[in-house]
């Protein structure tokens, strides 16, 4: 069977109310999730059942009232409340409210003509038979001795219960409901396995995305460093700085020569080298500046 943990109290309550609307026609909601009326006809008479659901429903059985009041073994004495219906006597949160109400309506539709006949025939011996015999019509044909034998023999009582149409119908409905619940349980377990598989795939994909994001951020930082390093404007500034350093080196060599710290041959060689390097770097910086100016004009 389906574990109860799969459903909340509200889910069970809603399902019960849904079965009321599925198995019965002419259902009117008087108060949401609290009071309902089911209209039906019995022997040409318009009747209805008033179903009251307490705040504890479905853990607490519903209260059902028949209107107009009738004399019936399922109805309380001097009351219009249905209390003796098998579906109510055996009611649990696993029951189907709709089926219980449906069984009550069928019973009233079937027994109402007989009840009205019994009320008109007050002088008939049948009028003195207990109303409970309507649930067991076979008892009407038995003698007092046979009835006493049944009362004293549990096996005969069990046989009588087993052959009662209302109880047989209730048992069949219960078996059908159990089969339906088991099928739902199997379907839900299959869906749970699918859900677990999809959940695992989602977790794997999330892990992959997280790792890809980490890699992207690292590559983006490297790209930014390289972009900054090889930015044309930055390169131009570096070339300009290198040209200035070459000119400064040439001036230092000239000062060393003037102070007599360098021979003429060394001075000429080093000074010429630094001056040529500085001029080459300035020429390169000027070409780069010209190209950048053209690029800026083209993009604006």
C-alpha contacts under 8 A as a table, 3 or more apart, distances in Angstrom:
res1	aa1	res2	aa2	distance
1	X	178	X	7.86
1	X	181	X	6.47
1	X	182	X	5.02
1	X	185	X	6.09
2	X	6	X	7.32
2	X	181	X	6.64
2	X	182	X	6.41
2	X	184	X	7.29
2	X	185	X	4.49
2	X	186	X	7.88
3	X	6	X	5.83
3	X	185	X	7.80
4	X	7	X	5.71
4	X	8	X	7.88
5	X	8	X	7.10
7	X	11	X	5.78
7	X	12	X	6.53
8	X	11	X	5.06
8	X	12	X	6.41
9	X	12	X	5.25
9	X	13	X	6.18
9	X	58	X	7.89
10	X	13	X	5.03
10	X	14	X	6.09
11	X	14	X	5.22
11	X	15	X	6.17
12	X	15	X	5.09
12	X	16	X	6.21
12	X	58	X	7.27
12	X	93	X	7.57
13	X	16	X	5.18
13	X	17	X	6.39
13	X	57	X	6.90
13	X	58	X	5.85
14	X	17	X	5.17
14	X	18	X	6.11
14	X	33	X	7.93
15	X	18	X	4.94
15	X	19	X	6.32
16	X	19	X	5.26
16	X	20	X	6.61
16	X	58	X	7.71
16	X	95	X	7.98
16	X	96	X	5.94
16	X	97	X	5.47
16	X	98	X	7.13
17	X	20	X	5.09
17	X	21	X	6.74
17	X	33	X	7.43
17	X	97	X	6.90
17	X	98	X	7.38
18	X	21	X	5.26
18	X	22	X	6.18
18	X	98	X	7.71
19	X	22	X	4.81
19	X	23	X	5.99
19	X	96	X	6.30
19	X	97	X	6.20
19	X	98	X	4.54
19	X	99	X	7.28
20	X	23	X	5.77
20	X	24	X	6.09
20	X	27	X	7.74
20	X	96	X	7.77
20	X	97	X	5.65
20	X	98	X	3.48
20	X	99	X	7.23
20	X	101	X	7.34
21	X	24	X	5.51
21	X	25	X	6.87
21	X	27	X	6.23
21	X	98	X	6.73
22	X	25	X	7.76
22	X	98	X	6.87
23	X	98	X	5.27
23	X	99	X	6.23
23	X	102	X	6.56
24	X	27	X	6.80
24	X	38	X	7.48
24	X	98	X	6.60
24	X	101	X	7.78
24	X	102	X	6.26
25	X	38	X	7.23
25	X	39	X	7.63
26	X	38	X	5.66
26	X	39	X	5.52
26	X	40	X	7.44
27	X	36	X	6.88
27	X	37	X	5.76
27	X	38	X	4.59
27	X	39	X	6.80
28	X	36	X	5.62
28	X	37	X	5.10
28	X	38	X	6.36
29	X	32	X	6.25
29	X	35	X	6.41
29	X	36	X	4.63
29	X	37	X	6.57
30	X	34	X	7.78
30	X	35	X	5.29
30	X	36	X	5.26
30	X	37	X	6.99
31	X	34	X	5.22
31	X	35	X	4.83
31	X	36	X	6.83
32	X	35	X	6.70
33	X	53	X	6.96
34	X	52	X	5.89
34	X	53	X	4.68
34	X	54	X	6.53
34	X	55	X	7.71
35	X	50	X	7.26
35	X	51	X	5.65
35	X	52	X	4.69
35	X	53	X	6.04
36	X	50	X	5.93
36	X	51	X	5.12
36	X	52	X	6.71
37	X	48	X	6.53
37	X	49	X	5.64
37	X	50	X	4.62
37	X	51	X	6.14
38	X	48	X	5.32
38	X	49	X	5.18
38	X	50	X	6.62
38	X	51	X	7.96
39	X	46	X	7.31
39	X	47	X	5.88
39	X	48	X	4.18
39	X	49	X	6.57
40	X	46	X	6.12
40	X	47	X	5.39
40	X	48	X	5.68
40	X	105	X	7.41
41	X	44	X	5.93
41	X	45	X	5.35
41	X	46	X	4.67
41	X	47	X	5.69
41	X	48	X	8.00
41	X	109	X	7.25
42	X	45	X	5.21
42	X	46	X	6.70
42	X	47	X	7.01
42	X	108	X	6.84
42	X	109	X	4.51
42	X	110	X	7.77
42	X	112	X	6.71
43	X	109	X	6.63
43	X	112	X	6.76
43	X	113	X	6.19
47	X	66	X	7.43
47	X	67	X	5.68
47	X	68	X	6.32
48	X	66	X	6.00
48	X	67	X	5.38
48	X	68	X	7.55
49	X	64	X	6.47
49	X	65	X	5.52
49	X	66	X	4.66
49	X	67	X	6.28
50	X	64	X	5.60
50	X	65	X	5.04
50	X	66	X	6.41
50	X	67	X	7.65
51	X	62	X	6.63
51	X	63	X	5.84
51	X	64	X	4.60
51	X	65	X	6.60
52	X	62	X	5.79
52	X	63	X	5.04
52	X	64	X	6.29
53	X	56	X	7.89
53	X	57	X	5.84
53	X	58	X	7.97
53	X	61	X	7.80
53	X	62	X	5.11
53	X	63	X	6.65
54	X	57	X	5.32
54	X	60	X	7.28
54	X	62	X	6.92
56	X	59	X	5.68
56	X	60	X	5.47
57	X	60	X	4.73
57	X	61	X	6.39
57	X	62	X	6.88
58	X	61	X	6.31
58	X	62	X	7.66
58	X	92	X	7.39
58	X	93	X	5.08
59	X	92	X	6.79
59	X	93	X	5.55
60	X	92	X	7.65
60	X	93	X	7.78
61	X	88	X	6.92
61	X	91	X	6.10
61	X	92	X	6.99
61	X	93	X	7.99
62	X	88	X	7.92
63	X	81	X	7.33
63	X	82	X	7.60
64	X	81	X	5.79
64	X	82	X	5.49
64	X	83	X	7.77
65	X	80	X	5.42
65	X	81	X	4.21
65	X	82	X	5.61
66	X	69	X	5.74
66	X	70	X	7.54
66	X	80	X	5.46
66	X	81	X	6.31
66	X	82	X	6.80
67	X	70	X	7.75
67	X	80	X	7.00
68	X	80	X	7.70
69	X	79	X	7.26
69	X	80	X	4.86
70	X	75	X	7.45
70	X	80	X	6.97
71	X	75	X	6.70
71	X	77	X	7.94
71	X	115	X	7.30
72	X	75	X	5.26
72	X	115	X	7.48
72	X	131	X	6.62
73	X	76	X	7.52
73	X	84	X	6.75
73	X	131	X	5.30
73	X	132	X	5.22
73	X	134	X	7.27
73	X	135	X	7.58
74	X	82	X	5.61
74	X	83	X	5.70
74	X	84	X	3.95
74	X	85	X	5.37
75	X	79	X	6.94
75	X	80	X	6.08
75	X	81	X	5.61
75	X	82	X	4.40
75	X	83	X	5.74
75	X	84	X	6.38
76	X	79	X	5.11
76	X	80	X	6.39
76	X	81	X	5.71
76	X	82	X	6.27
76	X	83	X	6.10
76	X	84	X	7.64
77	X	80	X	7.93
82	X	85	X	6.79
83	X	88	X	6.80
83	X	89	X	7.37
84	X	88	X	6.97
84	X	89	X	6.49
85	X	88	X	5.33
85	X	89	X	6.24
85	X	104	X	6.74
86	X	89	X	4.97
86	X	90	X	6.07
86	X	166	X	7.96
86	X	167	X	7.27
86	X	170	X	7.61
87	X	90	X	5.42
87	X	91	X	5.70
87	X	95	X	7.95
87	X	100	X	5.16
87	X	103	X	7.80
87	X	170	X	7.24
88	X	91	X	4.81
88	X	100	X	7.06
91	X	94	X	7.84
91	X	95	X	5.95
92	X	95	X	5.37
95	X	100	X	7.85
95	X	174	X	7.91
96	X	99	X	5.33
96	X	100	X	6.34
97	X	100	X	5.16
97	X	101	X	6.26
98	X	101	X	5.29
98	X	102	X	6.04
99	X	102	X	4.85
99	X	103	X	6.08
99	X	173	X	8.00
100	X	103	X	5.24
100	X	104	X	6.40
101	X	104	X	5.10
101	X	105	X	6.27
102	X	105	X	5.21
102	X	106	X	6.25
103	X	106	X	5.14
103	X	107	X	6.16
104	X	107	X	5.14
104	X	108	X	6.27
105	X	108	X	5.19
105	X	109	X	6.08
106	X	109	X	5.06
106	X	110	X	6.05
107	X	110	X	5.12
107	X	111	X	5.97
108	X	111	X	5.21
108	X	112	X	5.47
109	X	112	X	5.73
109	X	113	X	7.83
110	X	113	X	7.12
111	X	114	X	5.33
111	X	115	X	6.12
111	X	134	X	7.81
112	X	115	X	4.96
112	X	116	X	6.16
113	X	116	X	5.18
113	X	117	X	6.25
114	X	117	X	5.06
114	X	118	X	6.15
115	X	118	X	5.09
115	X	119	X	6.29
116	X	119	X	5.14
116	X	120	X	6.44
117	X	120	X	5.23
117	X	121	X	6.33
118	X	121	X	5.20
118	X	122	X	6.80
118	X	126	X	7.14
118	X	127	X	5.76
119	X	122	X	6.03
119	X	127	X	7.26
121	X	124	X	5.39
121	X	127	X	6.76
122	X	125	X	8.00
122	X	127	X	5.57
123	X	127	X	7.05
124	X	127	X	5.58
124	X	128	X	7.75
125	X	128	X	5.68
125	X	129	X	7.25
126	X	129	X	5.26
129	X	133	X	6.98
129	X	140	X	7.77
130	X	133	X	5.71
131	X	134	X	5.79
132	X	135	X	5.74
132	X	136	X	7.26
133	X	136	X	4.87
133	X	137	X	5.74
133	X	139	X	6.25
133	X	140	X	6.80
134	X	137	X	5.31
135	X	164	X	7.71
135	X	166	X	7.75
136	X	139	X	5.82
136	X	140	X	7.92
136	X	164	X	6.62
137	X	140	X	5.67
137	X	141	X	7.82
138	X	141	X	5.73
138	X	142	X	7.25
139	X	142	X	5.32
139	X	147	X	7.30
142	X	146	X	5.79
142	X	147	X	6.31
143	X	146	X	5.13
143	X	147	X	6.18
144	X	147	X	5.00
144	X	148	X	6.07
145	X	148	X	5.01
145	X	149	X	6.16
146	X	149	X	4.99
146	X	150	X	6.36
147	X	150	X	5.15
147	X	151	X	6.24
148	X	151	X	4.92
148	X	152	X	6.23
149	X	152	X	5.16
149	X	153	X	6.07
150	X	153	X	5.10
150	X	154	X	7.28
150	X	156	X	5.49
150	X	157	X	5.94
151	X	154	X	7.39
151	X	157	X	7.13
153	X	156	X	5.47
153	X	157	X	6.47
154	X	157	X	4.91
154	X	158	X	6.16
155	X	158	X	5.11
155	X	159	X	6.25
156	X	159	X	4.99
156	X	160	X	6.09
157	X	160	X	5.04
157	X	161	X	6.26
158	X	161	X	5.10
158	X	162	X	6.09
159	X	162	X	5.03
159	X	163	X	6.29
160	X	163	X	5.34
160	X	164	X	6.32
161	X	164	X	5.21
161	X	167	X	7.00
162	X	167	X	7.16
162	X	168	X	6.71
163	X	167	X	7.79
163	X	168	X	6.85
164	X	167	X	5.40
164	X	168	X	6.04
165	X	168	X	4.97
165	X	169	X	5.96
166	X	169	X	5.14
166	X	170	X	6.13
167	X	170	X	4.90
167	X	171	X	6.06
168	X	171	X	5.09
168	X	172	X	6.19
169	X	172	X	5.09
169	X	173	X	6.11
170	X	173	X	5.06
170	X	174	X	6.05
171	X	174	X	4.95
171	X	175	X	6.15
172	X	175	X	5.11
172	X	176	X	6.10
173	X	176	X	4.99
173	X	177	X	6.05
174	X	177	X	5.02
174	X	178	X	6.08
175	X	178	X	5.02
175	X	179	X	6.15
176	X	179	X	5.13
176	X	180	X	6.19
177	X	180	X	4.97
177	X	181	X	6.11
178	X	181	X	5.05
178	X	182	X	6.12
179	X	182	X	5.11
179	X	183	X	6.17
180	X	183	X	5.11
180	X	184	X	6.19
181	X	184	X	5.03
181	X	185	X	6.08
182	X	185	X	4.91
182	X	186	X	6.21
183	X	186	X	5.10
183	X	187	X	6.14
184	X	187	X	5.03
184	X	188	X	6.03
185	X	188	X	5.11
185	X	189	X	6.15
186	X	189	X	5.10
186	X	190	X	6.20
187	X	190	X	5.13
187	X	191	X	6.15
188	X	191	X	4.93
188	X	192	X	5.93
189	X	192	X	4.85
189	X	193	X	6.33
190	X	193	X	5.26
190	X	194	X	6.45
191	X	194	X	5.00
191	X	195	X	5.96
192	X	195	X	4.86
192	X	196	X	6.02
193	X	196	X	5.07
193	X	197	X	6.23
194	X	197	X	5.10
194	X	198	X	6.21
195	X	198	X	5.11
195	X	199	X	5.98
196	X	199	X	4.96
196	X	200	X	6.15
197	X	200	X	5.13
197	X	201	X	6.30
198	X	201	X	5.02
198	X	202	X	6.14
199	X	202	X	5.08
199	X	203	X	6.21
200	X	203	X	5.11
200	X	204	X	6.24
201	X	204	X	5.08
201	X	205	X	6.17
202	X	205	X	5.05
202	X	206	X	6.08
203	X	206	X	5.05
203	X	207	X	6.21
204	X	207	X	5.10
204	X	208	X	6.23
205	X	208	X	4.95
205	X	209	X	6.07
206	X	209	X	5.01
206	X	210	X	6.07
207	X	210	X	5.09
207	X	211	X	6.22
208	X	211	X	5.17
208	X	212	X	6.08
209	X	212	X	4.96
209	X	213	X	6.04
210	X	213	X	5.06
210	X	214	X	6.29
211	X	214	X	5.07
211	X	215	X	6.23
212	X	215	X	5.06
212	X	216	X	5.97
213	X	216	X	4.93
213	X	217	X	6.11
214	X	217	X	5.24
214	X	218	X	6.31
215	X	218	X	5.15
215	X	219	X	6.12
216	X	219	X	5.11
216	X	220	X	5.89
217	X	220	X	4.94
217	X	221	X	6.22
218	X	221	X	5.20
218	X	222	X	6.39
219	X	222	X	5.04
219	X	223	X	6.00
220	X	223	X	4.94
220	X	224	X	6.07
221	X	224	X	5.05
221	X	225	X	6.25
222	X	225	X	5.13
222	X	226	X	6.21
223	X	226	X	5.14
223	X	227	X	5.87
224	X	227	X	4.94
224	X	228	X	6.02
225	X	228	X	5.19
225	X	229	X	6.08
226	X	229	X	4.86
226	X	230	X	5.99
227	X	230	X	5.29
227	X	231	X	5.68
228	X	231	X	5.26
228	X	234	X	7.39
229	X	234	X	6.99
229	X	235	X	7.71
230	X	234	X	6.84
230	X	235	X	6.36
231	X	234	X	5.12
231	X	235	X	6.16
232	X	235	X	4.98
232	X	236	X	6.15
232	X	288	X	7.93
232	X	292	X	7.58
233	X	236	X	5.05
233	X	237	X	6.30
233	X	292	X	7.75
234	X	237	X	5.08
234	X	238	X	6.21
235	X	238	X	4.98
235	X	239	X	6.14
236	X	239	X	5.10
236	X	240	X	6.15
236	X	285	X	5.67
236	X	288	X	6.40
236	X	289	X	6.97
237	X	240	X	5.07
237	X	241	X	6.12
238	X	241	X	5.05
238	X	242	X	6.10
239	X	242	X	5.01
239	X	243	X	6.22
239	X	281	X	6.06
239	X	282	X	7.40
239	X	284	X	7.39
239	X	285	X	5.78
240	X	243	X	5.13
240	X	244	X	6.34
240	X	281	X	6.97
240	X	282	X	6.45
240	X	285	X	5.97
241	X	244	X	5.14
241	X	245	X	6.25
242	X	245	X	5.08
242	X	246	X	6.25
242	X	278	X	7.48
242	X	281	X	6.93
243	X	246	X	5.12
243	X	247	X	6.36
243	X	277	X	7.26
243	X	278	X	4.43
243	X	279	X	7.08
243	X	280	X	7.87
243	X	281	X	5.05
243	X	282	X	5.72
244	X	247	X	5.13
244	X	248	X	6.19
244	X	278	X	6.89
245	X	248	X	4.99
245	X	249	X	6.09
245	X	278	X	7.72
246	X	249	X	5.04
246	X	250	X	6.25
246	X	274	X	5.45
246	X	275	X	6.85
246	X	277	X	6.39
246	X	278	X	4.89
247	X	250	X	5.01
247	X	251	X	6.31
247	X	274	X	6.70
247	X	275	X	6.29
247	X	278	X	5.67
248	X	251	X	5.09
248	X	252	X	6.24
249	X	252	X	5.12
249	X	253	X	6.30
249	X	274	X	6.61
250	X	253	X	5.14
250	X	254	X	6.29
250	X	270	X	7.65
250	X	271	X	5.28
250	X	272	X	7.98
250	X	274	X	5.30
250	X	275	X	6.10
251	X	254	X	4.96
251	X	255	X	6.22
252	X	255	X	5.10
252	X	256	X	6.22
253	X	256	X	5.10
253	X	257	X	6.28
253	X	267	X	6.69
253	X	270	X	7.25
253	X	271	X	6.19
254	X	257	X	5.09
254	X	258	X	6.19
254	X	267	X	7.21
254	X	271	X	7.00
255	X	258	X	5.03
255	X	259	X	6.17
256	X	259	X	5.16
256	X	260	X	6.33
256	X	261	X	5.11
256	X	262	X	6.05
257	X	260	X	4.99
257	X	261	X	5.47
257	X	262	X	4.81
257	X	263	X	7.01
257	X	264	X	7.47
257	X	267	X	6.31
258	X	261	X	7.46
259	X	262	X	7.99
260	X	263	X	7.32
262	X	266	X	6.37
262	X	267	X	5.96
263	X	266	X	5.46
263	X	267	X	6.11
264	X	267	X	5.08
264	X	268	X	6.07
265	X	268	X	5.32
265	X	269	X	6.26
266	X	269	X	5.18
266	X	270	X	6.07
267	X	270	X	5.43
267	X	271	X	5.65
268	X	271	X	5.34
268	X	272	X	5.86
269	X	272	X	5.46
269	X	273	X	6.23
270	X	273	X	5.05
270	X	274	X	6.24
271	X	274	X	5.33
271	X	275	X	6.10
272	X	275	X	5.19
272	X	276	X	6.02
273	X	276	X	5.27
273	X	277	X	6.19
274	X	277	X	5.02
274	X	278	X	6.10
275	X	278	X	5.15
275	X	279	X	6.15
276	X	279	X	5.16
276	X	280	X	6.12
277	X	280	X	5.14
277	X	281	X	6.19
278	X	281	X	5.15
278	X	282	X	6.15
279	X	282	X	5.10
279	X	283	X	6.12
280	X	283	X	5.15
280	X	284	X	6.19
281	X	284	X	5.00
281	X	285	X	6.08
282	X	285	X	4.96
282	X	286	X	6.11
283	X	286	X	5.12
283	X	287	X	6.29
284	X	287	X	5.19
284	X	288	X	6.19
285	X	288	X	5.09
285	X	289	X	6.06
286	X	289	X	5.03
286	X	290	X	6.17
287	X	290	X	5.08
287	X	291	X	6.26
288	X	291	X	5.07
288	X	292	X	6.14
289	X	292	X	5.14
289	X	293	X	6.17
290	X	293	X	5.17
290	X	294	X	6.39
291	X	294	X	5.12
291	X	295	X	6.21
292	X	295	X	4.96
292	X	296	X	6.09
293	X	296	X	5.14
293	X	297	X	6.30
294	X	297	X	5.18
294	X	298	X	6.22
295	X	298	X	5.08
295	X	299	X	6.29
296	X	299	X	5.30
296	X	300	X	6.27
297	X	300	X	5.38
